[in-house]
């Protein structure tokens, strides 16, 4: 994801002019810090559990995922075959209403969740929580698959297809339905709070974080502080180029975003997972030991951080921060899919947490555990002593873990970070756009205005680290989760209706395989 829950420390980015930029950055952070502190203390309030504490928002996400899994009798495990068939276009026609194919919708959504959190965030998790955090991370990811099933089914069921063929869906359409029984005022407030919070994260936080970390990694592989990218003004130029690339893609709308992500996501997944497999298969004799370490430390009462309960909390937290299940962002892009059956996209959306958390996050963790570098041991000791482990340190740990088996991997990792960041940026631009038009209406001028704002903050992100702003932005995204999951609970019977209708259609033959030449493709 975009790095939720782990915010880089404030400071002038390398290559920036340390004079006026530093002054502006310090002024913004100082002014915003009281607001960020107040909001984050509420949103990320920790529930005391004896000698431990559990972030209430993480508990909110995990409990919802568990309830939905029970309600639908483990649909994420029993319907994986259906999900894969739908991604291949087996049951959808080119003429079906919508803008993108099942595969393109999945690729776009995955591109919005697979980010620095899968590379650096996982390293932080297995450092703070020990190897056992991986087990709980996988469990939370599997449960989160059902959350995506619910919210993305609703996103398509209540979507609006405009006269020009474009689509608006997701929480912006099903929140009013869910809360209408409480009155129009409550319904309007829910939609407004969700949209404003999403804009504050998308336009002010997530994009700046991605561009900042991409630039930092680029500096690292080009000579560090002595490299050409560390020279004065380089950060701003880097940010402007990145913003321009993002702008070129997002001006074309969701179809353009889908075309790019449908090519980019498979490439970056093969690149990164391939590297993981080289390490894992090259040390296959150590895999059983690594898996045994992960399982045993998951239930170890003397674990790294607070014993077994502490490890569980860290694992659940990383999964929740990584795959966005329940936040309400993914249904926005999934709702643009070409389909006549809303639940079909619910099945497809289940694959998103599986790819993001169960596959990519797990392979990252397994690589780090197998490598068992001296840095990993030092960080475990530091974490046990109460020292803070940041995303920046996490990137270094991941890089060294790969580099111990694949010399020169830091260059590949830099490319992976850049691709992950770019794909996240363009997908979040679409989420932000839909939130914006929900509040102010649709017109070319209004849409171009928010796209410009998004690109401006993308450029600025490479120049400054606005730590307080990013903390506030993270909190905004989880406010979205509170509103979104409340609506999902209220509309669960509607999802079950769609599920039963689709299953009945498959059994009766009413929903049949579409000839290959008529399938939605792209």
Helices and strands as residue ranges (DSSP letters): E 11-12, H 20-43, E 46-49, E 52-55, H 56-71, H 75-78, H 80-87, H 102-113, H 116-116, I 117-121, H 122-128, H 133-157, E 160-161, E 167-168, H 171-179, G 180-182, H 184-201, I 202-206, H 207-221, G 224-226, G 228-230, H 234-250, H 253-282, H 284-298, H 307-323, H 330-334, H 342-353, I 354-361, H 362-371, H 374-384, H 391-403, H 409-440, H 444-461, E 464-465, H 467-490, H 492-508, G 516-518
